[in-house]
């Protein structure tokens, strides 16, 4: 199945999100919770024990990813917990393959055929590996892989939830 989110749309969304006022970001987060409550609960639950900076970055990236899917104007089914759990488990192999290929928490390009939503996943990788000297976000390599797996699960679930 073809990706829903194009590289151009993803670029436009993250650029707009970067200058979004905090109250607008909060409204987008609330909208994500309303539209996909189980998926939002999964992201919050599976990142809640990470360091605060890592949680903040994960939730921010989640809001950006959900906004990208929202802007495709595609209709989505509500994602059920079983689907999220299966997708989470399936993504262990994906993460392990990236680790075995030598990738670390440094910027890298993901091959487009490695994901159902390559533009979304590349955004996530870029967001998690960005070096901002003015406002550094510190978290461990293990946390990087965990957040990447959480957000890949989100992208895969949203890709599969489109109505036909």
N, C-alpha and C positions, 0 to 999 in steps of 0.2 A: 504494500500500500504506500502511496506517495505521502511524503511529509506534509503536514498541514501548515507549519510555520516556515516561511521562507527565510533565508539569511537577511534579506532586505527588511522584512517585517520585524525580525528579532532585533536588528540594529536600530530600527526606528523606536521600538518599544523600550529598549534599555537606555537609549539616549534620552527619551522623554521621561523615563522613570528616575534618571539621575538628577533631574532638576525638579522633580515633583515635591510639593510641600508635604510635610509630615502628615497633615490631616487628610490629604488626598491618598497618600499611601495607606493610611489606616482604613479609609473607606474601601480601597481595593482589597485589603486583607479581609475585611468583613464580608465583602461580596464573594470572595473566594470561599469563605466558610459557609456562606448561604448556598452557593451553587454546588459545591462539592464538600459537604461536611465531613464525610469519612476520610477523604484525601487530606483535607486540612488538619483533621485530628491526627492522622498518621504522621504528617510532617512535624507537628508540634510535639507529639509523643516521642517520636524517634530522634528528635534533636534536643529535647529538654535537658538532658544530662550533660550536654556539651558545655564548654566554657562560654560565658556570656557573649563574647565577640563572635564566636562561631555560630551560636544560635541566631544572633542578630543578622549575620550575613546569610545564613540558610533561609531564614524567614523572608528577608528582603528578596533574595533570588527566587524564592517560591512565588512571591507576589508578582514579580516581573514575568516569570514563566507563565503563570495563570493569565496574566494580562495579554500575553502573546497569543495564547490559545483563544481567549475571549475575542480578540481582534480578528481572528480568522472568520468570524461570523458563522462558524459551524455550530450545529446543535450537538450537545453531549448528553449521554445518559448519566444518571448518578452512578458513581463508582462504588461498588460494594466492597466490604472488608475482605472477603475471600479473594477477590481479584487483586487487591492491593498486596495481600500477603503472598500470593503466588508470584506476582511480579517482583516483589522484594527478594524473594528467594531465588528467582531466576537470575537476578542481577548480581548475585555473588560471583558467578562465573565471569560475567563481563568485567567486574572490578578486578578479579584475580588475573584475567588476561591482560589488562592494562598494566598491572603491577609487574607481571612476568615479562612484559615488553620493555620494562625499564622506566616507565613513566613514574614521576614523583610529583610532589606539590610545586611544580614549576610549569610555566606555560607550555602547552603542547597542542598540536593539531590532531584532532580526531578524524579518522578516515570516515567519509560520509556514509559508507555502507555499514558502519558499526552500530548505527542507531536508527530507530524509526523516525526520530526527530533530530537530525544532525545539527541544525542551526540552534535549537534549544540547548542541546547538550554542549555544544561548543561555547555558547554563552555561559553556561554553568561553570565549565572548566575555566574560562577566562575570568569570571567573577571570583572564583575560589583561588586563583593563582595570581591575581593582580597585586602588584607591589605599589602601595600608596605610602610614600615617605611621610606625608603630612598627617595621615590618619591610618597607621598600620593596624591590621587585624591579625592578631597572633593566635594560632592554634596548631595543634600537632598534625603530623602527617596522617596518623590514624583517623583523626577527625575529618581531614580532607576527604579521605576515601569513603567515610561514613556518609558525609553530606552528599558527595557525588552519587552514591548509591541511592540515597533517599530521593534526590531530585531526578535521577534517571527513572526511578520507579514512578514518580509523578508524570514525567513526560511520556513514558510508555503507557501508563494507565489512561491519560488524556487522549493519546493517539488512538488507542483501542476503543475509547468510549464514544467516538463520534457516531452519530446516527447515520444510517445509510439512506 
